[in-house]
Structure formats: structure tokens, C-alpha cells
Amino acid sequence: MNNNQRKRGSEIEYLVCKCLAKMGYKPQRDGYTAKRIRAIKCAANARLETKICQALVCILGPAKEKKKSKTPLFSLMRDTHGSSTSATRSTSDVVIHSEPPINISIKHNNQSLKHQKASNLWSQMRMCPSRKRRFIEAYEKITSAWYAAHCAAGPSPSANASTYSEVSQVAKQTLYNDINSLILKNLVSAPQKDLRGYLDFILDLPTANKYIIKCDKDRAAVRVMQLCVPGNAPITGIKRVGNFIEIQLGGPDLVVRMRLHTCKNRLTPKLALKYDTQLKGGLVDVVSL
């Protein structure tokens, strides 16, 4: 994600907070939400603000009456809440503290559910110590050999490369193939409990009432979707399709698709690789504005 994308995402996040305030909601006093809102203030965008307010009304209903004893609250979630080691492991950007809670993710020109690190599969699946050790050893063997070939004085044409853009597409694809094969092997051989925990993590399944507010590239259109994935959906297949790993849930109409990619251009010994995780099916359109 480049700086422009981050800036636009922050703008949408700020407008969501502004619209919630108009609707009678107040930021929870958690030491983070109010501070974050002050940090992301941005230029006015009346057209987008109107559409986001309409989107929130579709999710939450009409504006709340202001009652001092029952003022509805909302929180902004830190990025760490979506990590594999977090207690919540939730990818939501905003939580409305209603009963039950309503969770909202804010997206700019994408609807990815998670960008999880490939190297952290052991934590995401909560592997037992022996499986964790074997996975880390295998992962580091692949990445260290590839780094030595392309980022050190070796026989490769791209030896001494300092960025991924200096490495050939063939060489990058070799790395993707090896990492995907390792991830697929561990998913296929995982105990059912570990695999189910991994799906809960990448799909945010423990979170009920999950919505996504997505703005298009030009921030001219807003789309609201609700995540509707049964928590007990059976896992009926795991396979590789090109540079994707696909996990089929129940049937062909509900598939988790994970595409491996680099998350920064600079090459370091600990290669930064992430999965862009999306869902085919399971997202129901609420409204397009």
C-alpha cells in the first residue's frame, strides 16, 4: 500500500467518524479513538461525506436520540487488533458498541478481508510447538536460499539486487511457487481444529454483524456489503490455482482466495511476503450509492 492509498483510506475513516458524530454516536474513551480522529483530520469532501452518512444509516438505522444515560459509543481499532497474536484477531476498523456489537471495515478501492504474513502461518494456525518449529525451519530455508542467490554475490543475473523490481519475474515466481507449496502443504496436513482456527482468523468469523464500506478509486461511489459466512461451513477443498491458494467452503460458490505478493519493494534478509485474501461469495450487497 503506497502513501496515497493510506491517505485516502484515512480520509474515509475520518468521514465515517464525522458521520457517526452527526448521528449521535460518541467516541469511546479508550485512549486511542479520540487521538486517532484528531490525527487523521482531512480536507472537506461534502459529496463523499453525504454518501458515507447514507451508508451508515443503512447499517445502523436512523440517527440516535441523544440521551445522556445511553449515549451510543464507537471505537476505532488499532492495526494490532487484526494480528494473529491479538486477543480479538479482528480486522474491523470501527466497532459500534451496541448489543450485539456492529463491526465495520473501511476499504478504498479493494475488498480484501486480510493481508496476513506468509511467515506467520504458525501463529495464525496456532500450531503446536513441533509443527511450528518445522514450518519456521522450512520457510527460512526457502527465503534464505532465495535471498542469497539474488541479493548477494551469486551466479544469478540479479545478484546484488536491493529491490524486488531489480529481480526478474521468473525469479520472483520461483519464490512464490516455493512459498505457496509450503503453505499449501501445511494447510492440507493441518488438524481440523487448526485449519478452522485459521479460517476464523482470515475471515473474521468470530465477529458477528460485520459490514464493509468500500469506496471506489475516485471516491465517487460507495458500496456497502455484509459478510455472511456460516461459522460451521464445511471445508471441502484446498488447492493451488496459479499464484492463488483457494479454500472451498461447502461448494464452488463460497471460496477463500489468497494471492501471494510482496508488501514492500526493498529486499531484506527477512523477505516481506503477504497474502491478499478475498472471498468469492459470502459478501452480500446492502446498498450502492
C-alpha positions in Angstrom: 0.0 0.0 0.0 1.5 3.4 -1.1 1.2 6.7 0.8 -1.6 8.0 -1.4 -3.7 4.9 -0.7 -3.1 5.3 3.1 -4.0 8.9 2.9 -7.3 8.2 1.1 -8.1 5.4 3.5 -7.6 7.7 6.4 -9.8 10.3 4.8 -12.6 7.8 4.5 -12.0 6.7 8.1 -12.3 10.3 9.3 -15.5 10.9 7.4 -17.0 7.7 9.0 -16.2 9.2 12.4 -17.6 12.6 11.4 -20.9 11.0 10.2 -21.2 8.9 13.3 -20.9 12.0 15.4 -23.7 13.6 13.4 -25.8 10.5 14.1 -25.4 10.9 17.8 -22.6 8.5 18.5 -19.6 9.4 20.6 -16.0 8.1 20.6 -15.3 5.7 23.5 -12.8 7.0 26.0 -10.2 4.3 25.3 -7.0 6.3 25.0 -6.9 5.8 21.2 -10.1 6.7 19.4 -10.2 10.4 20.0 -6.5 10.8 19.5 -6.7 8.9 16.2 -9.6 11.1 15.0 -7.5 14.2 15.7 -4.6 12.8 13.8 -6.5 12.0 10.6 -8.4 15.2 10.1 -8.6 16.0 6.4 -10.0 18.4 3.8 -13.8 18.6 3.4 -15.4 16.3 0.8 -19.1 17.0 1.0 -20.2 14.6 -1.7 -18.3 11.6 -0.2 -19.4 12.6 3.3 -23.1 12.5 2.3 -22.7 9.1 0.8 -20.9 7.7 3.8 -23.7 9.1 6.1 -26.2 7.3 3.9 -24.2 4.1 4.1 -24.1 4.3 7.9 -27.8 4.8 8.1 -28.3 1.7 6.0 -26.1 -0.2 8.5 -27.2 1.4 11.8 -30.6 2.8 11.2 -31.7 6.5 11.7 -29.7 8.8 13.9 -29.9 8.1 17.6 -31.7 10.4 20.0 -29.2 11.9 22.4 -29.8 10.6 25.9 -27.1 11.3 28.4 -27.6 8.0 30.1 -27.5 5.9 27.0 -25.2 7.7 24.5 -24.2 5.2 21.8 -20.4 4.8 21.6 -17.9 3.7 18.9 -14.2 2.8 18.8 -11.5 2.9 16.2 -9.5 -0.3 16.2 -5.7 -0.3 16.2 -3.9 -2.3 13.4 -2.7 -4.7 16.0 -6.2 -5.9 16.7 -6.1 -7.7 13.3 -2.8 -9.5 14.1 -2.6 -13.2 14.7 -1.4 -12.7 18.3 -4.2 -10.3 19.2 -6.9 -11.5 21.6 -9.6 -10.2 19.1 -7.8 -11.0 15.8 -10.4 -8.7 14.3 -9.9 -6.8 11.0 -12.6 -4.3 11.7 -11.7 -0.6 11.6 -14.7 0.7 13.6 -16.7 -1.0 16.3 -20.2 0.2 17.3 -20.8 -0.7 20.9 -24.4 -1.8 20.5 -26.0 -5.1 21.6 -24.8 -7.1 19.7 -21.7 -5.0 18.6 -21.6 -3.9 14.9 -18.2 -4.1 13.2 -17.3 -2.1 10.1 -14.3 -2.4 7.8 -13.3 0.6 5.7 -11.8 -0.1 2.2 -10.5 2.2 -0.5 -10.7 0.5 -4.0 -10.4 -3.0 -2.6 -12.4 -5.5 -0.6 -9.6 -7.7 0.8 -10.5 -9.2 4.2 -7.0 -9.7 5.4 -3.3 -9.1 4.4 -1.7 -11.8 6.5 2.0 -12.5 6.5 3.0 -15.8 5.0 5.8 -16.3 7.5 3.3 -16.1 10.4 1.2 -19.1 9.4 2.4 -20.9 12.5 0.8 -18.2 14.7 -2.3 -17.8 12.6 -3.0 -21.5 12.9 -1.8 -21.7 16.5 0.4 -24.7 15.6 1.8 -27.0 18.3 5.5 -26.4 19.1 6.8 -29.2 16.9 4.8 -28.2 13.8 5.8 -24.6 14.4 9.5 -25.5 14.5 9.3 -27.5 11.3 7.4 -24.8 9.5 9.8 -22.0 10.5 12.8 -24.0 9.5 11.3 -24.8 6.1 10.2 -21.2 5.5 13.6 -19.8 6.4 15.4 -22.4 4.3 13.4 -21.2 1.2 13.8 -17.5 1.8 17.4 -17.5 2.9 18.5 -19.5 -0.2 16.5 -17.2 -2.5 17.9 -14.1 -0.9 21.5 -15.5 -1.1 21.0 -16.1 -4.8 19.5 -12.8 -5.7 20.8 -10.3 -3.1 24.4 -11.4 -2.6 27.3 -12.1 -4.9 26.0 -15.3 -6.6 25.6 -16.7 -10.0 22.1 -15.2 -10.6 21.8 -12.3 -13.2 20.1 -10.3 -10.4 22.8 -10.9 -7.8 23.3 -7.8 -5.6 19.7 -6.7 -6.1 18.4 -4.4 -3.4 14.7 -4.2 -4.5 12.2 -6.7 -5.9 11.9 -4.5 -9.1 15.5 -5.5 -9.9 14.7 -9.2 -9.8 13.3 -11.0 -12.9 9.7 -12.1 -12.9 10.8 -15.7 -13.3 12.9 -15.4 -10.1 10.0 -13.9 -8.2 7.7 -16.5 -9.4 10.1 -19.2 -8.3 9.9 -17.8 -4.8 6.1 -17.5 -4.9 5.8 -21.1 -6.1 8.1 -22.4 -3.3 6.3 -20.5 -0.5 2.8 -21.4 -1.9 3.8 -25.0 -1.9 4.9 -24.9 1.7 1.8 -23.0 2.8 -0.5 -25.4 0.9 1.3 -28.5 2.4 0.8 -27.1 5.9 -2.9 -26.3 5.3 -3.7 -29.7 3.8 -2.0 -31.6 6.6 -3.3 -29.4 9.4 -5.6 -30.8 12.1 -9.2 -29.8 11.5 -9.1 -27.6 14.7 -6.1 -25.6 13.5 -7.5 -25.2 10.0 -10.8 -24.0 11.4 -8.9 -21.5 13.6 -7.0 -20.2 10.6 -10.3 -19.6 8.7 -11.7 -17.8 11.7 -8.7 -15.6 11.7 -8.6 -14.6 8.0 -12.4 -14.3 7.7 -13.0 -12.6 11.0 -15.6 -15.3 11.7 -15.9 -14.8 15.4 -17.2 -11.3 14.7 -20.9 -11.0 14.2 -22.6 -8.2 12.3 -19.6 -7.5 10.0 -20.0 -4.8 7.3 -17.6 -3.4 4.7 -17.8 0.2 3.4 -15.9 0.3 0.1 -15.1 3.5 -1.8 -14.1 3.2 -5.5 -10.8 4.5 -6.8 -12.1 8.1 -7.4 -14.1 8.1 -4.2 -17.2 8.9 -6.3 -19.1 5.7 -5.4 -19.7 3.9 -2.1 -20.7 0.3 -1.7 -21.9 -1.4 1.5 -21.6 -5.2 1.9 -22.3 -7.6 4.8 -20.1 -10.6 5.5 -22.4 -13.7 5.6 -20.3 -16.8 6.1 -21.6 -19.6 8.3 -19.2 -20.3 11.1 -19.7 -24.0 10.6 -19.3 -24.0 6.8 -17.5 -27.3 5.9 -14.1 -27.2 4.3 -14.5 -29.2 1.1 -11.2 -28.5 -0.7 -7.8 -26.8 -0.6 -5.8 -26.3 -3.8 -3.4 -24.0 -5.8 -4.7 -22.2 -8.8 -1.8 -20.3 -10.4 -0.5 -17.8 -7.8 -3.6 -18.3 -5.6 -4.4 -20.8 -2.8 -8.1 -21.5 -2.7 -10.0 -22.9 0.2 -13.5 -24.1 -0.7 -16.3 -23.9 1.9 -19.2 -26.1 1.2 -19.4 -25.6 -2.5 -18.0 -23.7 -5.5 -19.9 -20.5 -4.6 -18.0 -19.8 -1.4 -14.2 -19.8 -1.8 -11.4 -18.1 0.1 -8.8 -16.9 -2.4 -5.3 -15.9 -1.2 -2.8 -14.3 -3.6 0.8 -14.1 -2.5 2.6 -10.8 -3.1 5.5 -8.6 -1.8 4.4 -6.0 0.7 7.4 -3.7 0.1 9.9 -3.3 -2.7 13.1 -3.2 -0.6 14.8 -6.6 -0.2 15.9 -7.6 3.3 17.0 -11.0 4.6 13.6 -11.4 6.1 11.6 -11.2 2.9 8.3 -9.4 3.4 5.6 -11.5 1.8 1.8 -11.3 2.4 -1.4 -12.8 1.1 -4.1 -10.6 -0.3 -7.2 -12.6 1.0 -10.5 -12.1 -0.7 -13.8 -14.0 -0.6 -15.7 -15.3 -3.6 -19.3 -15.4 -2.4 -20.2 -14.7 1.2 -20.4 -10.9 0.7 -24.0 -9.6 0.3 -24.6 -6.2 -1.2 -26.6 -3.9 1.1 -26.6 -0.8 -1.0 -24.6 1.1 -3.7 -24.5 4.9 -3.6 
